[in-house]
Amino acid sequence: MTLTETMLAPLAGNPLAGLAQADDLWLRYRTGNLPLSDGVQTSAAPLGDVDWDVVVCGGTLGVLLAAGLAQRGWRVALIERGILRGREQEWNISRRELTDLVDLGLLTEAELEAVIASEYNPARIQFLGGDPLWVKDVLNVGVDPVVLLETLKQTFLAAGGQLFENTAFQGAIIHGDGVQVQAGPGFTTRLMVDAMGHFSPVARQARGNTRPDAVCLVVGTCAEGFPQNDSGDLIASVTPIQNQCQYFWEAFPARDGRTTYLFTYVDADPRRLSLTELFEAYWNLLPEYQSVSLDNLTVKRALFGFFPCYRNSPLRYPWGHTLAVGDSSGSQSPLSFGGFGAMVRHLKRITNGIDEALTSNCLDARALGRLQPYQPNLSVTWLFQKSMSVGMDQTLPKQRINALLSTIFADMAGLGEATLKPFLQDVVQFPALAKTLLVTGLKHPALVAQIIPQVGLPTLADWLRHYGSLAGYSALATLLQNVKPAADALPPIQRYYMHRWLDALSYGSGKDYNA
């Protein structure tokens, strides 16, 4: 019996079966054996009158958007294939990011406090052979998904929205004036929003047989029995490169124990390790990482999954009246797990944009594509992902990635929190990136030179293009920061397009971030 079988077999819910299913899907992704999805069809016939303004498919994170739109008076249906109830596992985010839900009117101050299950400080960044760095107020709040989703569900219903649970998405027919959503009793709507996540059948159809350009593999647990430790780890390593992977750790104090994740950045090469193999590495390395014996642990929950990333992101659907949001759109960097934090970051922009799109009837594919614009501050992170991964046929010094990251993070920390903290929250800003590159290039030229053959010239050339765009977006966002009042006075259609351009500049340069 493997360590994974020994540790997970006693848990309720048969996580071993879930792990096998996840591994089967991961194998299909990396061997190109995913079944083609054809659930979205088109029709030239007009749909006529519809029952809904918006149908949001996928309730777990879709309820955030659905509640905001219902509060603005739109007829919103939220469909969820099961029961809309969060898992027991906490979602980590910063308090500053979480307060965006209060600003949007989705939570009261009292409800905000009620959804927080745990809170800690500080968090560590450390790589094998390097000194630790400590930061505060980054991913240090653990949100109880059960409480949060129940609160948001009540907010949604109170605003007039309708929830349809146990209603699985089956397909959709796109008309020139709306969508027939094939789910449950059937829905007709002006706009269908896909919030079904990384493995959305609609997103898979739009991407076709394209294999992911990168994947983040993650396994972990929440368990009791660890030594007392009120700090967390944002990213840490305790090993050199092995199995053509650099393993990283993340750890958080939780309400009912301690959550620890082992993750790695890889490509979708068919020879890559399975999640089950990564879990075996997790059990073998955990005692050293957390100074604990496996015999002392009481595992509460198992956590595992993989997050595919595509350079062609955020994803724009080729059909009108349809929009991908959250993980369906890939609107996070390849360094991020996506999920709750990424959804919250873009929630105000997406909610306002959909509100304006419905008001101005800007619902064709071109108009809705403006709600998922090119974001150079996310595209530049592909170089970082490449530098943190190892090709299957690549030979690197065992300490290369640890040495690189230890040096770069130390340089960022030396430049102050204004440089380091946005990056840790998946926000890259041109001034911070430019200063970091300058300092690292001057202090460690040999290390920088080693990156070029590791990532390859095509990747570097592509990065330079995005880096130049980031500089341009940053300059324009600063130059045009006072244009919004004039944009607000434009007619509805022109206002919609102008606001989307200003949003693209703001979010694409990281200027939406507030410390």
HELIX and SHEET records of a PDB file:
HELIX    1   1 LEU A    3  LEU A    8  1                                   6    
HELIX    2   2 PRO A   15  THR A   31  1                                  17    
HELIX    3   3 GLY A   59  GLN A   71  1                                  13    
HELIX    4   4 ARG A   95  LEU A   98  1                                   4    
HELIX    5   5 ASP A  100  ASP A  103  1                                   4    
HELIX    6   6 GLU A  109  VAL A  115  1                                   7    
HELIX    7   7 PRO A  145  ALA A  158  1                                  14    
HELIX    8   8 PRO A  201  ARG A  207  1                                   7    
HELIX    9   9 LEU A  275  GLN A  290  1                                  16    
HELIX   10  10 LEU A  294  ASN A  296  5                                   3    
HELIX   11  11 GLY A  326  SER A  328  5                                   3    
HELIX   12  12 GLY A  339  SER A  360  1                                  22    
HELIX   13  13 ALA A  365  GLY A  369  1                                   5    
HELIX   14  14 PRO A  376  SER A  379  1                                   4    
HELIX   15  15 THR A  381  SER A  387  1                                   7    
HELIX   16  16 ARG A  400  GLY A  414  1                                  15    
HELIX   17  17 GLU A  417  LEU A  424  1                                   8    
HELIX   18  18 PHE A  430  LYS A  443  1                                  14    
HELIX   19  19 PRO A  445  VAL A  455  1                                  11    
HELIX   20  20 LEU A  457  LEU A  479  1                                  23    
HELIX   21  21 LYS A  484  ASP A  488  1                                   5    
HELIX   22  22 PRO A  492  GLY A  508  1                                  17    
SHEET    1   A 7 VAL A  40  THR A  42  0                                        
SHEET    2   A 7 GLY A 171  HIS A 175  1                                        
SHEET    3   A 7 GLY A 178  GLN A 182 -1                                        
SHEET    4   A 7 PHE A 187  ASP A 194 -1                                        
SHEET    5   A 7 TRP A  52  CYS A  57  1                                        
SHEET    6   A 7 VAL A  76  ILE A  79  1                                        
SHEET    7   A 7 GLN A 162  PHE A 164  1                                        
SHEET    1   B 5 VAL A  40  THR A  42  0                                        
SHEET    2   B 5 GLY A 171  HIS A 175  1                                        
SHEET    3   B 5 GLY A 178  GLN A 182 -1                                        
SHEET    4   B 5 PHE A 187  ASP A 194 -1                                        
SHEET    5   B 5 THR A 322  ALA A 324  1                                        
SHEET    1   C 3 TRP A  91  ILE A  93  0                                        
SHEET    2   C 3 VAL A 141  VAL A 143 -1                                        
SHEET    3   C 3 ILE A 116  GLU A 119 -1                                        
SHEET    1   D 7 LEU A 133  VAL A 135  0                                        
SHEET    2   D 7 ALA A 123  GLN A 126 -1                                        
SHEET    3   D 7 GLY A 232  ALA A 236  1                                        
SHEET    4   D 7 PHE A 248  ALA A 254 -1                                        
SHEET    5   D 7 GLY A 257  VAL A 266 -1                                        
SHEET    6   D 7 ALA A 214  GLU A 224 -1                                        
SHEET    7   D 7 THR A 298  CYS A 309 -1                                        
END                                                                             
